[in-house]
Amino acid sequence: MVNDILDMSKIEAGKFDIVKEPFDAGVLVKSCCDVMRHAAEQKSIALQTDIAPNLPELAADKRACKQILLNVISNAIKFTGEGGFVLVSAHIDNGNVAFVVADNGIGIAEEDLPRLGTPFVQAHVSYDRNHDGAGLGLSVVKGLVRLHGGRLELASVLGEGTTATILLPLDADESAEPLPPRAMSAA
């Protein structure tokens, strides 16, 4: 949590340095899933990958992209019940690399979707909440994605699951402007 607070402070102050280098996005997905596999197995969650063939290299900050994926995969595992699934995929979508993390977990109410990604805000599923967290993970993800000129999209149905889509431009340059946000909608 301390690292998330520090990263969020750097992002908001414009002091988070993005160092872009070309890397294999599919290898990154597999690596992040390998890191999260034990957490998934502890809950008997099937953690699967679906990586498009011939995925081109992505010119982005590899450490930041790893942090983005680990945060989103971790959330998917945290909010998916025993015996559920989390699918992490990567493909090309209109000049972007799309990282998609889909689960069949508890989902998010439509009215909570617009607030997610704001520091210290979490969706309220019920009063007997049993999921820890400070509400910083998605804020860091949103900030890191924005620094890459990308976009985070969340779609969810309460009780059925959530899909987080991270779109990062393939040809982003240092002067890239963030893409305009699409409306967050229920799936």
Rosetta constraint file for C-alpha pairs under 8 A:
AtomPair CA 1 CA 5 HARMONIC 6.28 0.50
AtomPair CA 1 CA 134 HARMONIC 7.44 0.50
AtomPair CA 1 CA 136 HARMONIC 7.65 0.50
AtomPair CA 2 CA 6 HARMONIC 6.21 0.50
AtomPair CA 3 CA 7 HARMONIC 6.00 0.50
AtomPair CA 4 CA 8 HARMONIC 5.94 0.50
AtomPair CA 4 CA 136 HARMONIC 6.32 0.50
AtomPair CA 4 CA 137 HARMONIC 6.79 0.50
AtomPair CA 4 CA 140 HARMONIC 6.62 0.50
AtomPair CA 5 CA 9 HARMONIC 6.12 0.50
AtomPair CA 5 CA 136 HARMONIC 7.26 0.50
AtomPair CA 6 CA 10 HARMONIC 6.27 0.50
AtomPair CA 7 CA 11 HARMONIC 6.08 0.50
AtomPair CA 7 CA 16 HARMONIC 7.26 0.50
AtomPair CA 7 CA 140 HARMONIC 6.85 0.50
AtomPair CA 8 CA 12 HARMONIC 6.08 0.50
AtomPair CA 8 CA 136 HARMONIC 7.89 0.50
AtomPair CA 8 CA 139 HARMONIC 7.25 0.50
AtomPair CA 8 CA 140 HARMONIC 5.64 0.50
AtomPair CA 8 CA 143 HARMONIC 7.46 0.50
AtomPair CA 9 CA 13 HARMONIC 6.05 0.50
AtomPair CA 10 CA 14 HARMONIC 6.02 0.50
AtomPair CA 10 CA 15 HARMONIC 4.75 0.50
AtomPair CA 10 CA 16 HARMONIC 4.94 0.50
AtomPair CA 11 CA 15 HARMONIC 5.99 0.50
AtomPair CA 11 CA 16 HARMONIC 5.09 0.50
AtomPair CA 11 CA 140 HARMONIC 7.91 0.50
AtomPair CA 11 CA 143 HARMONIC 6.26 0.50
AtomPair CA 11 CA 144 HARMONIC 7.39 0.50
AtomPair CA 12 CA 143 HARMONIC 7.83 0.50
AtomPair CA 18 CA 60 HARMONIC 7.70 0.50
AtomPair CA 18 CA 61 HARMONIC 5.59 0.50
AtomPair CA 18 CA 64 HARMONIC 7.65 0.50
AtomPair CA 18 CA 147 HARMONIC 7.39 0.50
AtomPair CA 18 CA 148 HARMONIC 7.75 0.50
AtomPair CA 19 CA 60 HARMONIC 6.98 0.50
AtomPair CA 19 CA 61 HARMONIC 4.95 0.50
AtomPair CA 19 CA 62 HARMONIC 7.99 0.50
AtomPair CA 20 CA 59 HARMONIC 5.57 0.50
AtomPair CA 20 CA 60 HARMONIC 4.19 0.50
AtomPair CA 20 CA 61 HARMONIC 4.45 0.50
AtomPair CA 20 CA 62 HARMONIC 7.29 0.50
AtomPair CA 21 CA 58 HARMONIC 7.76 0.50
AtomPair CA 21 CA 59 HARMONIC 5.00 0.50
AtomPair CA 21 CA 60 HARMONIC 5.52 0.50
AtomPair CA 21 CA 61 HARMONIC 6.22 0.50
AtomPair CA 21 CA 62 HARMONIC 7.13 0.50
AtomPair CA 22 CA 57 HARMONIC 5.68 0.50
AtomPair CA 22 CA 58 HARMONIC 5.23 0.50
AtomPair CA 22 CA 59 HARMONIC 4.11 0.50
AtomPair CA 22 CA 60 HARMONIC 6.46 0.50
AtomPair CA 23 CA 57 HARMONIC 5.17 0.50
AtomPair CA 23 CA 58 HARMONIC 5.52 0.50
AtomPair CA 23 CA 59 HARMONIC 6.54 0.50
AtomPair CA 23 CA 60 HARMONIC 7.74 0.50
AtomPair CA 23 CA 62 HARMONIC 7.14 0.50
AtomPair CA 24 CA 28 HARMONIC 6.52 0.50
AtomPair CA 24 CA 55 HARMONIC 7.78 0.50
AtomPair CA 24 CA 56 HARMONIC 7.12 0.50
AtomPair CA 24 CA 57 HARMONIC 4.84 0.50
AtomPair CA 24 CA 58 HARMONIC 6.45 0.50
AtomPair CA 25 CA 29 HARMONIC 6.34 0.50
AtomPair CA 25 CA 55 HARMONIC 7.33 0.50
AtomPair CA 25 CA 56 HARMONIC 7.73 0.50
AtomPair CA 25 CA 57 HARMONIC 6.29 0.50
AtomPair CA 25 CA 58 HARMONIC 6.18 0.50
AtomPair CA 25 CA 90 HARMONIC 7.42 0.50
AtomPair CA 26 CA 30 HARMONIC 6.35 0.50
AtomPair CA 26 CA 51 HARMONIC 5.94 0.50
AtomPair CA 26 CA 52 HARMONIC 7.96 0.50
AtomPair CA 26 CA 55 HARMONIC 7.08 0.50
AtomPair CA 26 CA 90 HARMONIC 6.67 0.50
AtomPair CA 27 CA 31 HARMONIC 6.06 0.50
AtomPair CA 28 CA 32 HARMONIC 6.13 0.50
AtomPair CA 28 CA 66 HARMONIC 6.87 0.50
AtomPair CA 29 CA 33 HARMONIC 6.19 0.50
AtomPair CA 29 CA 49 HARMONIC 7.63 0.50
AtomPair CA 29 CA 69 HARMONIC 7.51 0.50
AtomPair CA 29 CA 88 HARMONIC 7.28 0.50
AtomPair CA 29 CA 89 HARMONIC 7.54 0.50
AtomPair CA 29 CA 90 HARMONIC 7.52 0.50
AtomPair CA 30 CA 34 HARMONIC 6.12 0.50
AtomPair CA 30 CA 49 HARMONIC 7.19 0.50
AtomPair CA 31 CA 35 HARMONIC 6.38 0.50
AtomPair CA 32 CA 36 HARMONIC 6.34 0.50
AtomPair CA 32 CA 66 HARMONIC 6.77 0.50
AtomPair CA 32 CA 69 HARMONIC 6.77 0.50
AtomPair CA 32 CA 70 HARMONIC 6.01 0.50
AtomPair CA 33 CA 37 HARMONIC 5.74 0.50
AtomPair CA 33 CA 47 HARMONIC 7.26 0.50
AtomPair CA 33 CA 48 HARMONIC 7.94 0.50
AtomPair CA 33 CA 49 HARMONIC 7.81 0.50
AtomPair CA 33 CA 73 HARMONIC 7.77 0.50
AtomPair CA 33 CA 88 HARMONIC 7.90 0.50
AtomPair CA 34 CA 38 HARMONIC 7.92 0.50
AtomPair CA 36 CA 40 HARMONIC 6.43 0.50
AtomPair CA 36 CA 70 HARMONIC 7.50 0.50
AtomPair CA 36 CA 73 HARMONIC 7.40 0.50
AtomPair CA 36 CA 74 HARMONIC 7.04 0.50
AtomPair CA 37 CA 41 HARMONIC 6.09 0.50
AtomPair CA 37 CA 47 HARMONIC 6.72 0.50
AtomPair CA 38 CA 42 HARMONIC 6.15 0.50
AtomPair CA 39 CA 43 HARMONIC 6.91 0.50
AtomPair CA 39 CA 77 HARMONIC 7.39 0.50
AtomPair CA 40 CA 44 HARMONIC 6.16 0.50
AtomPair CA 40 CA 45 HARMONIC 4.90 0.50
AtomPair CA 40 CA 46 HARMONIC 6.82 0.50
AtomPair CA 40 CA 47 HARMONIC 6.44 0.50
AtomPair CA 40 CA 77 HARMONIC 6.11 0.50
AtomPair CA 41 CA 45 HARMONIC 5.73 0.50
AtomPair CA 41 CA 46 HARMONIC 7.37 0.50
AtomPair CA 43 CA 81 HARMONIC 7.17 0.50
AtomPair CA 43 CA 82 HARMONIC 4.83 0.50
AtomPair CA 43 CA 83 HARMONIC 6.81 0.50
AtomPair CA 44 CA 82 HARMONIC 5.46 0.50
AtomPair CA 44 CA 83 HARMONIC 4.95 0.50
AtomPair CA 44 CA 84 HARMONIC 7.24 0.50
AtomPair CA 45 CA 77 HARMONIC 7.43 0.50
AtomPair CA 45 CA 80 HARMONIC 7.71 0.50
AtomPair CA 45 CA 81 HARMONIC 7.60 0.50
AtomPair CA 45 CA 82 HARMONIC 6.00 0.50
AtomPair CA 45 CA 83 HARMONIC 4.97 0.50
AtomPair CA 45 CA 84 HARMONIC 4.89 0.50
AtomPair CA 45 CA 85 HARMONIC 5.12 0.50
AtomPair CA 45 CA 86 HARMONIC 7.05 0.50
AtomPair CA 46 CA 83 HARMONIC 7.17 0.50
AtomPair CA 46 CA 84 HARMONIC 6.39 0.50
AtomPair CA 46 CA 85 HARMONIC 4.55 0.50
AtomPair CA 46 CA 86 HARMONIC 6.18 0.50
AtomPair CA 47 CA 85 HARMONIC 5.97 0.50
AtomPair CA 47 CA 86 HARMONIC 4.93 0.50
AtomPair CA 47 CA 87 HARMONIC 5.97 0.50
AtomPair CA 47 CA 88 HARMONIC 7.66 0.50
AtomPair CA 48 CA 85 HARMONIC 7.69 0.50
AtomPair CA 48 CA 86 HARMONIC 6.32 0.50
AtomPair CA 48 CA 87 HARMONIC 4.82 0.50
AtomPair CA 48 CA 88 HARMONIC 6.20 0.50
AtomPair CA 49 CA 87 HARMONIC 5.65 0.50
AtomPair CA 49 CA 88 HARMONIC 4.79 0.50
AtomPair CA 49 CA 89 HARMONIC 5.46 0.50
AtomPair CA 50 CA 87 HARMONIC 7.31 0.50
AtomPair CA 50 CA 88 HARMONIC 6.33 0.50
AtomPair CA 50 CA 89 HARMONIC 4.47 0.50
AtomPair CA 50 CA 90 HARMONIC 6.61 0.50
AtomPair CA 51 CA 55 HARMONIC 7.74 0.50
AtomPair CA 51 CA 89 HARMONIC 5.30 0.50
AtomPair CA 51 CA 90 HARMONIC 4.89 0.50
AtomPair CA 51 CA 91 HARMONIC 6.43 0.50
AtomPair CA 52 CA 89 HARMONIC 7.76 0.50
AtomPair CA 52 CA 90 HARMONIC 6.12 0.50
AtomPair CA 52 CA 91 HARMONIC 5.11 0.50
AtomPair CA 52 CA 92 HARMONIC 7.86 0.50
AtomPair CA 55 CA 91 HARMONIC 6.60 0.50
AtomPair CA 55 CA 92 HARMONIC 7.15 0.50
AtomPair CA 57 CA 170 HARMONIC 7.96 0.50
AtomPair CA 58 CA 97 HARMONIC 7.30 0.50
AtomPair CA 58 CA 170 HARMONIC 5.67 0.50
AtomPair CA 59 CA 170 HARMONIC 6.54 0.50
AtomPair CA 59 CA 171 HARMONIC 7.20 0.50
AtomPair CA 59 CA 172 HARMONIC 7.30 0.50
AtomPair CA 60 CA 65 HARMONIC 7.38 0.50
AtomPair CA 60 CA 148 HARMONIC 7.02 0.50
AtomPair CA 60 CA 172 HARMONIC 7.98 0.50
AtomPair CA 61 CA 65 HARMONIC 6.15 0.50
AtomPair CA 62 CA 66 HARMONIC 6.08 0.50
AtomPair CA 63 CA 67 HARMONIC 6.26 0.50
AtomPair CA 64 CA 68 HARMONIC 6.16 0.50
AtomPair CA 64 CA 144 HARMONIC 6.58 0.50
AtomPair CA 65 CA 69 HARMONIC 6.23 0.50
AtomPair CA 65 CA 144 HARMONIC 7.88 0.50
AtomPair CA 66 CA 70 HARMONIC 6.01 0.50
AtomPair CA 67 CA 71 HARMONIC 6.07 0.50
AtomPair CA 67 CA 141 HARMONIC 7.59 0.50
AtomPair CA 68 CA 72 HARMONIC 6.35 0.50
AtomPair CA 68 CA 140 HARMONIC 7.62 0.50
AtomPair CA 68 CA 141 HARMONIC 5.00 0.50
AtomPair CA 68 CA 144 HARMONIC 7.17 0.50
AtomPair CA 68 CA 145 HARMONIC 7.68 0.50
AtomPair CA 69 CA 73 HARMONIC 5.93 0.50
AtomPair CA 69 CA 99 HARMONIC 7.97 0.50
AtomPair CA 70 CA 74 HARMONIC 5.81 0.50
AtomPair CA 71 CA 75 HARMONIC 6.23 0.50
AtomPair CA 71 CA 137 HARMONIC 5.79 0.50
AtomPair CA 71 CA 138 HARMONIC 7.18 0.50
AtomPair CA 71 CA 141 HARMONIC 7.13 0.50
AtomPair CA 72 CA 76 HARMONIC 6.26 0.50
AtomPair CA 72 CA 101 HARMONIC 7.00 0.50
AtomPair CA 72 CA 137 HARMONIC 7.69 0.50
AtomPair CA 72 CA 138 HARMONIC 7.30 0.50
AtomPair CA 72 CA 141 HARMONIC 7.73 0.50
AtomPair CA 72 CA 164 HARMONIC 7.36 0.50
AtomPair CA 73 CA 77 HARMONIC 6.25 0.50
AtomPair CA 73 CA 86 HARMONIC 7.78 0.50
AtomPair CA 73 CA 88 HARMONIC 7.70 0.50
AtomPair CA 73 CA 101 HARMONIC 6.56 0.50
AtomPair CA 74 CA 78 HARMONIC 6.02 0.50
AtomPair CA 75 CA 79 HARMONIC 6.09 0.50
AtomPair CA 76 CA 80 HARMONIC 6.09 0.50
AtomPair CA 76 CA 86 HARMONIC 6.55 0.50
AtomPair CA 76 CA 101 HARMONIC 7.38 0.50
AtomPair CA 76 CA 102 HARMONIC 7.32 0.50
AtomPair CA 76 CA 103 HARMONIC 6.00 0.50
AtomPair CA 76 CA 105 HARMONIC 7.19 0.50
AtomPair CA 76 CA 162 HARMONIC 7.70 0.50
AtomPair CA 77 CA 81 HARMONIC 7.95 0.50
AtomPair CA 77 CA 86 HARMONIC 6.85 0.50
AtomPair CA 77 CA 103 HARMONIC 7.90 0.50
AtomPair CA 78 CA 131 HARMONIC 7.19 0.50
AtomPair CA 79 CA 105 HARMONIC 5.39 0.50
AtomPair CA 79 CA 106 HARMONIC 5.89 0.50
AtomPair CA 79 CA 107 HARMONIC 7.67 0.50
AtomPair CA 79 CA 131 HARMONIC 7.45 0.50
AtomPair CA 80 CA 84 HARMONIC 6.02 0.50
AtomPair CA 80 CA 85 HARMONIC 7.30 0.50
AtomPair CA 80 CA 86 HARMONIC 7.91 0.50
AtomPair CA 80 CA 103 HARMONIC 6.77 0.50
AtomPair CA 80 CA 104 HARMONIC 6.28 0.50
AtomPair CA 80 CA 105 HARMONIC 3.67 0.50
AtomPair CA 80 CA 106 HARMONIC 6.14 0.50
AtomPair CA 80 CA 161 HARMONIC 7.84 0.50
AtomPair CA 81 CA 105 HARMONIC 5.96 0.50
AtomPair CA 81 CA 106 HARMONIC 7.54 0.50
AtomPair CA 84 CA 103 HARMONIC 7.56 0.50
AtomPair CA 84 CA 104 HARMONIC 6.17 0.50
AtomPair CA 84 CA 105 HARMONIC 6.95 0.50
AtomPair CA 85 CA 103 HARMONIC 5.66 0.50
AtomPair CA 85 CA 104 HARMONIC 6.09 0.50
AtomPair CA 85 CA 105 HARMONIC 7.93 0.50
AtomPair CA 86 CA 101 HARMONIC 6.88 0.50
AtomPair CA 86 CA 102 HARMONIC 5.66 0.50
AtomPair CA 86 CA 103 HARMONIC 4.42 0.50
AtomPair CA 86 CA 104 HARMONIC 7.09 0.50
AtomPair CA 87 CA 100 HARMONIC 7.80 0.50
AtomPair CA 87 CA 101 HARMONIC 5.69 0.50
AtomPair CA 87 CA 102 HARMONIC 5.20 0.50
AtomPair CA 87 CA 103 HARMONIC 6.36 0.50
AtomPair CA 88 CA 99 HARMONIC 7.17 0.50
AtomPair CA 88 CA 100 HARMONIC 5.64 0.50
AtomPair CA 88 CA 101 HARMONIC 4.52 0.50
AtomPair CA 88 CA 102 HARMONIC 6.55 0.50
AtomPair CA 89 CA 98 HARMONIC 7.89 0.50
AtomPair CA 89 CA 99 HARMONIC 5.71 0.50
AtomPair CA 89 CA 100 HARMONIC 5.10 0.50
AtomPair CA 89 CA 101 HARMONIC 6.53 0.50
AtomPair CA 90 CA 97 HARMONIC 6.79 0.50
AtomPair CA 90 CA 98 HARMONIC 5.48 0.50
AtomPair CA 90 CA 99 HARMONIC 4.59 0.50
AtomPair CA 90 CA 100 HARMONIC 6.30 0.50
AtomPair CA 91 CA 97 HARMONIC 5.80 0.50
AtomPair CA 91 CA 98 HARMONIC 5.36 0.50
AtomPair CA 91 CA 99 HARMONIC 6.91 0.50
AtomPair CA 92 CA 96 HARMONIC 5.64 0.50
AtomPair CA 92 CA 97 HARMONIC 4.76 0.50
AtomPair CA 92 CA 98 HARMONIC 5.85 0.50
AtomPair CA 93 CA 97 HARMONIC 6.17 0.50
AtomPair CA 93 CA 98 HARMONIC 6.04 0.50
AtomPair CA 93 CA 167 HARMONIC 7.87 0.50
AtomPair CA 95 CA 169 HARMONIC 6.08 0.50
AtomPair CA 95 CA 170 HARMONIC 5.82 0.50
AtomPair CA 95 CA 171 HARMONIC 7.53 0.50
AtomPair CA 96 CA 167 HARMONIC 5.70 0.50
AtomPair CA 96 CA 168 HARMONIC 5.14 0.50
AtomPair CA 96 CA 169 HARMONIC 4.19 0.50
AtomPair CA 96 CA 170 HARMONIC 5.09 0.50
AtomPair CA 97 CA 166 HARMONIC 7.98 0.50
AtomPair CA 97 CA 167 HARMONIC 5.72 0.50
AtomPair CA 97 CA 168 HARMONIC 5.30 0.50
AtomPair CA 97 CA 169 HARMONIC 6.29 0.50
AtomPair CA 97 CA 170 HARMONIC 6.21 0.50
AtomPair CA 98 CA 165 HARMONIC 6.45 0.50
AtomPair CA 98 CA 166 HARMONIC 5.56 0.50
AtomPair CA 98 CA 167 HARMONIC 4.59 0.50
AtomPair CA 98 CA 168 HARMONIC 6.57 0.50
AtomPair CA 99 CA 165 HARMONIC 5.73 0.50
AtomPair CA 99 CA 166 HARMONIC 5.07 0.50
AtomPair CA 99 CA 167 HARMONIC 6.54 0.50
AtomPair CA 100 CA 163 HARMONIC 6.83 0.50
AtomPair CA 100 CA 164 HARMONIC 5.71 0.50
AtomPair CA 100 CA 165 HARMONIC 4.45 0.50
AtomPair CA 100 CA 166 HARMONIC 6.34 0.50
AtomPair CA 101 CA 163 HARMONIC 5.63 0.50
AtomPair CA 101 CA 164 HARMONIC 5.23 0.50
AtomPair CA 101 CA 165 HARMONIC 6.51 0.50
AtomPair CA 102 CA 161 HARMONIC 7.37 0.50
AtomPair CA 102 CA 162 HARMONIC 5.77 0.50
AtomPair CA 102 CA 163 HARMONIC 4.19 0.50
AtomPair CA 102 CA 164 HARMONIC 6.40 0.50
AtomPair CA 103 CA 161 HARMONIC 5.27 0.50
AtomPair CA 103 CA 162 HARMONIC 5.56 0.50
AtomPair CA 103 CA 163 HARMONIC 6.48 0.50
AtomPair CA 104 CA 160 HARMONIC 5.45 0.50
AtomPair CA 104 CA 161 HARMONIC 3.96 0.50
AtomPair CA 104 CA 162 HARMONIC 6.68 0.50
AtomPair CA 105 CA 159 HARMONIC 6.81 0.50
AtomPair CA 105 CA 160 HARMONIC 6.09 0.50
AtomPair CA 105 CA 161 HARMONIC 4.40 0.50
AtomPair CA 105 CA 162 HARMONIC 6.86 0.50
AtomPair CA 106 CA 158 HARMONIC 6.13 0.50
AtomPair CA 106 CA 159 HARMONIC 4.59 0.50
AtomPair CA 106 CA 160 HARMONIC 6.07 0.50
AtomPair CA 106 CA 161 HARMONIC 5.55 0.50
AtomPair CA 106 CA 162 HARMONIC 7.86 0.50
AtomPair CA 107 CA 156 HARMONIC 5.54 0.50
AtomPair CA 107 CA 157 HARMONIC 5.31 0.50
AtomPair CA 107 CA 158 HARMONIC 4.19 0.50
AtomPair CA 107 CA 159 HARMONIC 5.13 0.50
AtomPair CA 107 CA 160 HARMONIC 5.58 0.50
AtomPair CA 107 CA 161 HARMONIC 4.13 0.50
AtomPair CA 107 CA 162 HARMONIC 5.17 0.50
AtomPair CA 108 CA 112 HARMONIC 6.58 0.50
AtomPair CA 108 CA 113 HARMONIC 6.73 0.50
AtomPair CA 108 CA 123 HARMONIC 6.69 0.50
AtomPair CA 108 CA 125 HARMONIC 7.22 0.50
AtomPair CA 108 CA 156 HARMONIC 5.56 0.50
AtomPair CA 108 CA 157 HARMONIC 5.98 0.50
AtomPair CA 108 CA 158 HARMONIC 4.82 0.50
AtomPair CA 108 CA 159 HARMONIC 7.64 0.50
AtomPair CA 108 CA 161 HARMONIC 7.47 0.50
AtomPair CA 108 CA 162 HARMONIC 6.94 0.50
AtomPair CA 109 CA 113 HARMONIC 6.73 0.50
AtomPair CA 109 CA 123 HARMONIC 7.62 0.50
AtomPair CA 109 CA 125 HARMONIC 7.60 0.50
AtomPair CA 109 CA 156 HARMONIC 7.25 0.50
AtomPair CA 109 CA 157 HARMONIC 6.48 0.50
AtomPair CA 109 CA 158 HARMONIC 5.08 0.50
AtomPair CA 110 CA 156 HARMONIC 7.19 0.50
AtomPair CA 110 CA 157 HARMONIC 7.18 0.50
AtomPair CA 110 CA 158 HARMONIC 7.66 0.50
AtomPair CA 110 CA 185 HARMONIC 7.12 0.50
AtomPair CA 110 CA 186 HARMONIC 5.99 0.50
AtomPair CA 112 CA 116 HARMONIC 6.70 0.50
AtomPair CA 112 CA 123 HARMONIC 5.57 0.50
AtomPair CA 112 CA 124 HARMONIC 7.62 0.50
AtomPair CA 113 CA 123 HARMONIC 7.71 0.50
AtomPair CA 113 CA 154 HARMONIC 7.12 0.50
AtomPair CA 113 CA 155 HARMONIC 7.84 0.50
AtomPair CA 113 CA 156 HARMONIC 8.00 0.50
AtomPair CA 113 CA 184 HARMONIC 6.69 0.50
AtomPair CA 113 CA 185 HARMONIC 7.66 0.50
AtomPair CA 114 CA 184 HARMONIC 6.64 0.50
AtomPair CA 115 CA 121 HARMONIC 6.88 0.50
AtomPair CA 115 CA 122 HARMONIC 7.82 0.50
AtomPair CA 115 CA 123 HARMONIC 7.89 0.50
AtomPair CA 116 CA 121 HARMONIC 6.28 0.50
AtomPair CA 116 CA 122 HARMONIC 6.30 0.50
AtomPair CA 116 CA 123 HARMONIC 6.99 0.50
AtomPair CA 116 CA 138 HARMONIC 6.95 0.50
AtomPair CA 116 CA 139 HARMONIC 7.63 0.50
AtomPair CA 117 CA 121 HARMONIC 7.23 0.50
AtomPair CA 117 CA 135 HARMONIC 7.75 0.50
AtomPair CA 117 CA 136 HARMONIC 7.45 0.50
AtomPair CA 117 CA 137 HARMONIC 7.78 0.50
AtomPair CA 117 CA 138 HARMONIC 4.68 0.50
AtomPair CA 117 CA 139 HARMONIC 4.11 0.50
AtomPair CA 117 CA 140 HARMONIC 7.68 0.50
AtomPair CA 117 CA 141 HARMONIC 7.71 0.50
AtomPair CA 117 CA 142 HARMONIC 6.12 0.50
AtomPair CA 118 CA 135 HARMONIC 7.72 0.50
AtomPair CA 118 CA 136 HARMONIC 7.64 0.50
AtomPair CA 118 CA 138 HARMONIC 7.62 0.50
AtomPair CA 118 CA 139 HARMONIC 5.45 0.50
AtomPair CA 119 CA 135 HARMONIC 6.02 0.50
AtomPair CA 119 CA 136 HARMONIC 5.20 0.50
AtomPair CA 119 CA 138 HARMONIC 7.98 0.50
AtomPair CA 119 CA 139 HARMONIC 5.37 0.50
AtomPair CA 120 CA 134 HARMONIC 5.49 0.50
AtomPair CA 120 CA 135 HARMONIC 4.23 0.50
AtomPair CA 120 CA 136 HARMONIC 5.56 0.50
AtomPair CA 121 CA 134 HARMONIC 7.53 0.50
AtomPair CA 121 CA 135 HARMONIC 4.96 0.50
AtomPair CA 121 CA 136 HARMONIC 7.54 0.50
AtomPair CA 122 CA 134 HARMONIC 7.63 0.50
AtomPair CA 122 CA 135 HARMONIC 5.12 0.50
AtomPair CA 124 CA 129 HARMONIC 7.76 0.50
AtomPair CA 125 CA 129 HARMONIC 6.79 0.50
AtomPair CA 135 CA 139 HARMONIC 7.37 0.50
AtomPair CA 136 CA 140 HARMONIC 6.20 0.50
AtomPair CA 137 CA 141 HARMONIC 6.26 0.50
AtomPair CA 138 CA 142 HARMONIC 5.89 0.50
AtomPair CA 139 CA 143 HARMONIC 6.14 0.50
AtomPair CA 140 CA 144 HARMONIC 6.08 0.50
AtomPair CA 141 CA 145 HARMONIC 6.03 0.50
AtomPair CA 141 CA 152 HARMONIC 8.00 0.50
AtomPair CA 142 CA 146 HARMONIC 6.12 0.50
AtomPair CA 142 CA 151 HARMONIC 7.54 0.50
AtomPair CA 142 CA 152 HARMONIC 6.20 0.50
AtomPair CA 143 CA 147 HARMONIC 6.24 0.50
AtomPair CA 144 CA 148 HARMONIC 6.56 0.50
AtomPair CA 145 CA 149 HARMONIC 6.59 0.50
AtomPair CA 145 CA 150 HARMONIC 5.08 0.50
AtomPair CA 145 CA 151 HARMONIC 5.96 0.50
AtomPair CA 145 CA 152 HARMONIC 6.80 0.50
AtomPair CA 145 CA 166 HARMONIC 7.28 0.50
AtomPair CA 145 CA 167 HARMONIC 7.80 0.50
AtomPair CA 145 CA 168 HARMONIC 7.04 0.50
AtomPair CA 146 CA 150 HARMONIC 5.21 0.50
AtomPair CA 146 CA 151 HARMONIC 6.27 0.50
AtomPair CA 146 CA 178 HARMONIC 5.62 0.50
AtomPair CA 146 CA 179 HARMONIC 7.94 0.50
AtomPair CA 147 CA 178 HARMONIC 7.25 0.50
AtomPair CA 148 CA 168 HARMONIC 6.59 0.50
AtomPair CA 148 CA 169 HARMONIC 7.55 0.50
AtomPair CA 148 CA 172 HARMONIC 7.19 0.50
AtomPair CA 148 CA 176 HARMONIC 7.42 0.50
AtomPair CA 148 CA 178 HARMONIC 7.27 0.50
AtomPair CA 149 CA 168 HARMONIC 6.82 0.50
AtomPair CA 149 CA 169 HARMONIC 6.82 0.50
AtomPair CA 149 CA 172 HARMONIC 6.94 0.50
AtomPair CA 149 CA 176 HARMONIC 5.53 0.50
AtomPair CA 149 CA 177 HARMONIC 5.37 0.50
AtomPair CA 149 CA 178 HARMONIC 3.82 0.50
AtomPair CA 149 CA 179 HARMONIC 5.91 0.50
AtomPair CA 150 CA 166 HARMONIC 7.32 0.50
AtomPair CA 150 CA 167 HARMONIC 5.33 0.50
AtomPair CA 150 CA 168 HARMONIC 4.52 0.50
AtomPair CA 150 CA 169 HARMONIC 6.16 0.50
AtomPair CA 150 CA 178 HARMONIC 5.71 0.50
AtomPair CA 150 CA 179 HARMONIC 5.74 0.50
AtomPair CA 151 CA 166 HARMONIC 5.94 0.50
AtomPair CA 151 CA 167 HARMONIC 5.18 0.50
AtomPair CA 151 CA 168 HARMONIC 6.82 0.50
AtomPair CA 151 CA 178 HARMONIC 7.33 0.50
AtomPair CA 151 CA 179 HARMONIC 6.21 0.50
AtomPair CA 151 CA 180 HARMONIC 7.65 0.50
AtomPair CA 151 CA 181 HARMONIC 6.44 0.50
AtomPair CA 152 CA 164 HARMONIC 7.08 0.50
AtomPair CA 152 CA 165 HARMONIC 5.76 0.50
AtomPair CA 152 CA 166 HARMONIC 4.71 0.50
AtomPair CA 152 CA 167 HARMONIC 6.42 0.50
AtomPair CA 152 CA 181 HARMONIC 7.87 0.50
AtomPair CA 153 CA 164 HARMONIC 5.78 0.50
AtomPair CA 153 CA 165 HARMONIC 5.06 0.50
AtomPair CA 153 CA 166 HARMONIC 6.51 0.50
AtomPair CA 153 CA 182 HARMONIC 7.23 0.50
AtomPair CA 153 CA 184 HARMONIC 6.17 0.50
AtomPair CA 154 CA 162 HARMONIC 7.19 0.50
AtomPair CA 154 CA 163 HARMONIC 5.85 0.50
AtomPair CA 154 CA 164 HARMONIC 4.66 0.50
AtomPair CA 154 CA 165 HARMONIC 6.40 0.50
AtomPair CA 154 CA 184 HARMONIC 5.83 0.50
AtomPair CA 154 CA 185 HARMONIC 7.08 0.50
AtomPair CA 155 CA 162 HARMONIC 5.79 0.50
AtomPair CA 155 CA 163 HARMONIC 5.23 0.50
AtomPair CA 155 CA 164 HARMONIC 6.56 0.50
AtomPair CA 155 CA 184 HARMONIC 6.39 0.50
AtomPair CA 155 CA 185 HARMONIC 5.37 0.50
AtomPair CA 155 CA 186 HARMONIC 4.83 0.50
AtomPair CA 155 CA 187 HARMONIC 5.22 0.50
AtomPair CA 156 CA 160 HARMONIC 7.50 0.50
AtomPair CA 156 CA 161 HARMONIC 5.80 0.50
AtomPair CA 156 CA 162 HARMONIC 4.22 0.50
AtomPair CA 156 CA 163 HARMONIC 6.17 0.50
AtomPair CA 156 CA 185 HARMONIC 7.35 0.50
AtomPair CA 156 CA 186 HARMONIC 4.84 0.50
AtomPair CA 156 CA 187 HARMONIC 5.33 0.50
AtomPair CA 157 CA 161 HARMONIC 5.81 0.50
AtomPair CA 157 CA 162 HARMONIC 6.62 0.50
AtomPair CA 157 CA 186 HARMONIC 5.76 0.50
AtomPair CA 157 CA 187 HARMONIC 6.06 0.50
AtomPair CA 172 CA 176 HARMONIC 5.83 0.50
